[in-house]
Amino acid sequence: MVARAVGIGCNEDSVGDVVAATCRLMDGDIEGDVAEALAARHVLDMACEAGLRNLVVKSDCNKFVAQLRRGHGKTTNFGAIVNLF
């Protein structure tokens, strides 16, 4: 399914308090799994710029989580984004 994508993410401290949050509209029609990977990448970039370390990525997108656990992506747009992690 193709849909307009909005990336939303936050960074929490060790007790679960939000220390930073972001929202990003992605232009164009983007597959859901690609949008999830781009949103996660955006949040990680923001966290690194803010000096946050020891980051944990959470997602409800099974395809994204499975790809991260495998440690490499296929030669697709989605795989190329996941390989950046």
Backbone as CSV, one residue per row, in Angstrom:
resi,resn,N_x,N_y,N_z,CA_x,CA_y,CA_z,C_x,C_y,C_z
1,MET,0.839,-1.174,0.000,0.000,0.000,0.000,0.887,1.241,0.000
2,VAL,0.574,2.189,-0.835,1.345,3.421,-0.926,0.530,4.545,-0.287
3,ALA,1.190,5.360,0.534,0.496,6.464,1.202,1.446,7.624,1.408
4,ARG,0.894,8.803,1.598,1.718,9.940,1.993,2.320,9.599,3.336
5,ALA,3.528,10.027,3.567,4.233,9.601,4.769,4.536,10.766,5.694
6,VAL,4.336,10.530,6.958,4.722,11.474,7.999,5.578,10.698,8.983
7,GLY,6.792,11.175,9.216,7.672,10.531,10.177,7.556,11.215,11.517
8,ILE,7.260,10.450,12.540,7.145,10.983,13.889,8.057,10.161,14.783
9,GLY,8.806,10.826,15.613,9.676,10.083,16.505,10.017,10.880,17.735
10,CYS,10.468,10.184,18.748,10.905,10.867,19.952,12.079,10.115,20.557
11,ASN,12.790,10.817,21.375,13.893,10.230,22.127,13.544,10.342,23.596
12,GLU,13.693,9.232,24.304,13.370,9.184,25.715,14.630,8.914,26.519
13,ASP,14.611,9.361,27.769,15.735,9.037,28.643,15.490,7.668,29.283
14,SER,16.337,7.277,30.221,16.278,5.929,30.788,15.012,5.653,31.593
15,VAL,14.288,6.678,32.014,13.042,6.461,32.746,11.808,6.662,31.871
16,GLY,12.011,6.953,30.592,10.903,7.085,29.650,10.404,8.491,29.416
17,ASP,11.066,9.489,29.996,10.677,10.875,29.748,11.192,11.317,28.383
18,VAL,10.341,11.999,27.619,10.730,12.480,26.297,11.714,13.640,26.451
19,VAL,12.870,13.526,25.779,13.868,14.594,25.824,13.942,15.345,24.503
20,ALA,13.387,14.772,23.438,13.354,15.425,22.132,12.277,14.741,21.291
21,ALA,11.647,15.494,20.406,10.627,14.926,19.523,10.708,15.616,18.169
22,THR,10.241,14.937,17.144,10.303,15.478,15.796,9.145,14.950,14.963
23,CYS,8.812,15.679,13.937,7.805,15.269,12.969,8.289,15.746,11.602
24,ARG,8.198,14.900,10.604,8.711,15.257,9.280,7.763,14.747,8.202
25,LEU,7.282,15.655,7.369,6.453,15.277,6.235,7.369,14.865,5.093
26,MET,7.089,13.714,4.514,7.884,13.217,3.393,7.070,13.381,2.127
27,ASP,7.563,14.181,1.202,6.869,14.441,-0.051,6.842,13.202,-0.927
28,GLY,5.757,13.046,-1.653,5.648,11.950,-2.601,4.956,10.750,-1.996
29,ASP,4.730,9.759,-2.818,4.120,8.510,-2.377,5.232,7.560,-1.959
30,ILE,5.204,7.165,-0.701,6.278,6.343,-0.138,5.654,5.105,0.494
31,GLU,6.242,3.950,0.226,5.789,2.708,0.855,5.925,2.827,2.363
32,GLY,5.042,2.172,3.101,5.037,2.254,4.554,6.335,1.836,5.211
33,ASP,6.949,0.746,4.730,8.199,0.285,5.336,9.340,1.260,5.067
34,VAL,9.346,1.860,3.885,10.375,2.860,3.563,10.179,4.097,4.435
35,ALA,8.920,4.519,4.620,8.633,5.668,5.482,9.090,5.393,6.912
36,GLU,8.870,4.184,7.394,9.290,3.815,8.751,10.805,3.895,8.887
37,ALA,11.522,3.378,7.904,12.982,3.419,7.943,13.505,4.856,7.858
38,LEU,12.896,5.671,6.987,13.311,7.075,6.877,13.029,7.842,8.170
39,ALA,11.886,7.575,8.779,11.544,8.242,10.034,12.528,7.859,11.135
40,ALA,12.868,6.580,11.221,13.833,6.136,12.229,15.195,6.773,11.991
41,ARG,15.586,6.846,10.735,16.869,7.484,10.399,16.858,8.961,10.801
42,HIS,15.751,9.635,10.538,15.617,11.046,10.901,15.739,11.236,12.417
43,VAL,15.073,10.374,13.182,15.128,10.463,14.640,16.543,10.197,15.142
44,LEU,17.223,9.213,14.560,18.602,8.922,14.984,19.539,10.069,14.650
45,ASP,19.350,10.690,13.491,20.164,11.862,13.143,19.951,12.980,14.150
46,MET,18.678,13.222,14.500,18.362,14.261,15.472,18.998,13.940,16.832
47,ALA,18.918,12.698,17.245,19.478,12.296,18.538,20.992,12.485,18.566
48,CYS,21.653,12.119,17.488,23.114,12.291,17.416,23.494,13.765,17.447
49,GLU,22.758,14.588,16.713,23.020,16.032,16.706,22.810,16.642,18.089
50,ALA,21.883,16.071,18.873,21.607,16.564,20.226,22.598,16.008,21.245
51,GLY,23.506,15.135,20.788,24.506,14.568,21.688,24.018,13.381,22.489
52,LEU,22.872,12.818,22.107,22.359,11.648,22.820,23.116,10.402,22.385
53,ARG,23.371,9.511,23.330,24.116,8.281,23.047,23.362,7.085,23.628
54,ASN,23.850,5.894,23.372,23.223,4.653,23.857,21.763,4.594,23.432
55,LEU,21.535,4.692,22.136,20.185,4.773,21.588,19.587,3.399,21.336
56,VAL,18.288,3.301,21.495,17.525,2.088,21.218,16.467,2.452,20.188
57,VAL,16.388,1.682,19.108,15.382,1.911,18.069,14.178,1.023,18.356
58,LYS,12.988,1.638,18.390,11.740,0.902,18.585,10.845,1.152,17.379
59,SER,10.146,0.118,16.949,9.263,0.250,15.801,8.172,-0.807,15.870
60,ASP,7.007,-0.488,15.320,5.944,-1.476,15.210,5.864,-2.057,13.798
61,CYS,6.844,-1.731,12.964,6.898,-2.249,11.593,7.741,-3.522,11.586
62,ASN,7.074,-4.664,11.496,7.767,-5.957,11.578,8.848,-6.104,10.519
63,LYS,8.587,-5.630,9.314,9.575,-5.752,8.238,10.845,-4.973,8.582
64,PHE,10.677,-3.779,9.121,11.815,-2.935,9.501,12.613,-3.585,10.630
65,VAL,11.922,-4.062,11.653,12.591,-4.700,12.786,13.342,-5.951,12.335
66,ALA,12.711,-6.765,11.500,13.362,-7.986,11.011,14.610,-7.652,10.197
67,GLN,14.523,-6.626,9.381,15.667,-6.223,8.559,16.812,-5.727,9.446
68,LEU,16.505,-4.967,10.483,17.544,-4.500,11.412,18.211,-5.674,12.114
69,ARG,17.429,-6.643,12.520,17.984,-7.814,13.218,18.884,-8.636,12.309
70,ARG,18.565,-8.691,11.016,19.415,-9.422,10.060,20.733,-8.694,9.837
71,GLY,20.720,-7.379,10.011,21.948,-6.609,9.903,22.324,-6.168,8.498
72,HIS,21.500,-6.463,7.518,21.778,-6.010,6.151,20.475,-5.952,5.380
73,GLY,20.445,-5.060,4.421,19.245,-4.902,3.615,19.432,-5.440,2.215
74,LYS,18.316,-5.721,1.578,18.350,-6.146,0.185,18.661,-4.946,-0.694
75,THR,18.868,-5.180,-1.958,19.181,-4.091,-2.883,17.886,-3.433,-3.364
76,THR,17.198,-2.812,-2.438,15.978,-2.056,-2.701,16.124,-0.706,-2.003
77,ASN,15.198,0.208,-2.253,15.221,1.486,-1.526,15.182,1.258,-0.027
78,PHE,14.298,0.353,0.390,14.159,0.031,1.811,15.461,-0.536,2.363
79,GLY,16.039,-1.494,1.681,17.288,-2.106,2.125,18.418,-1.116,2.208
80,ALA,18.481,-0.201,1.263,19.535,0.804,1.275,19.430,1.717,2.495
81,ILE,18.220,2.050,2.891,18.031,2.886,4.079,18.407,2.112,5.327
82,VAL,17.958,0.873,5.446,18.250,0.056,6.625,19.756,-0.176,6.743
83,ASN,20.454,-0.317,5.640,21.896,-0.523,5.683,22.633,0.650,6.299
84,LEU,22.008,1.831,6.361,22.641,3.005,6.977,22.726,2.872,8.490
85,PHE,21.958,1.969,9.086,21.971,1.784,10.537,23.179,1.016,10.870
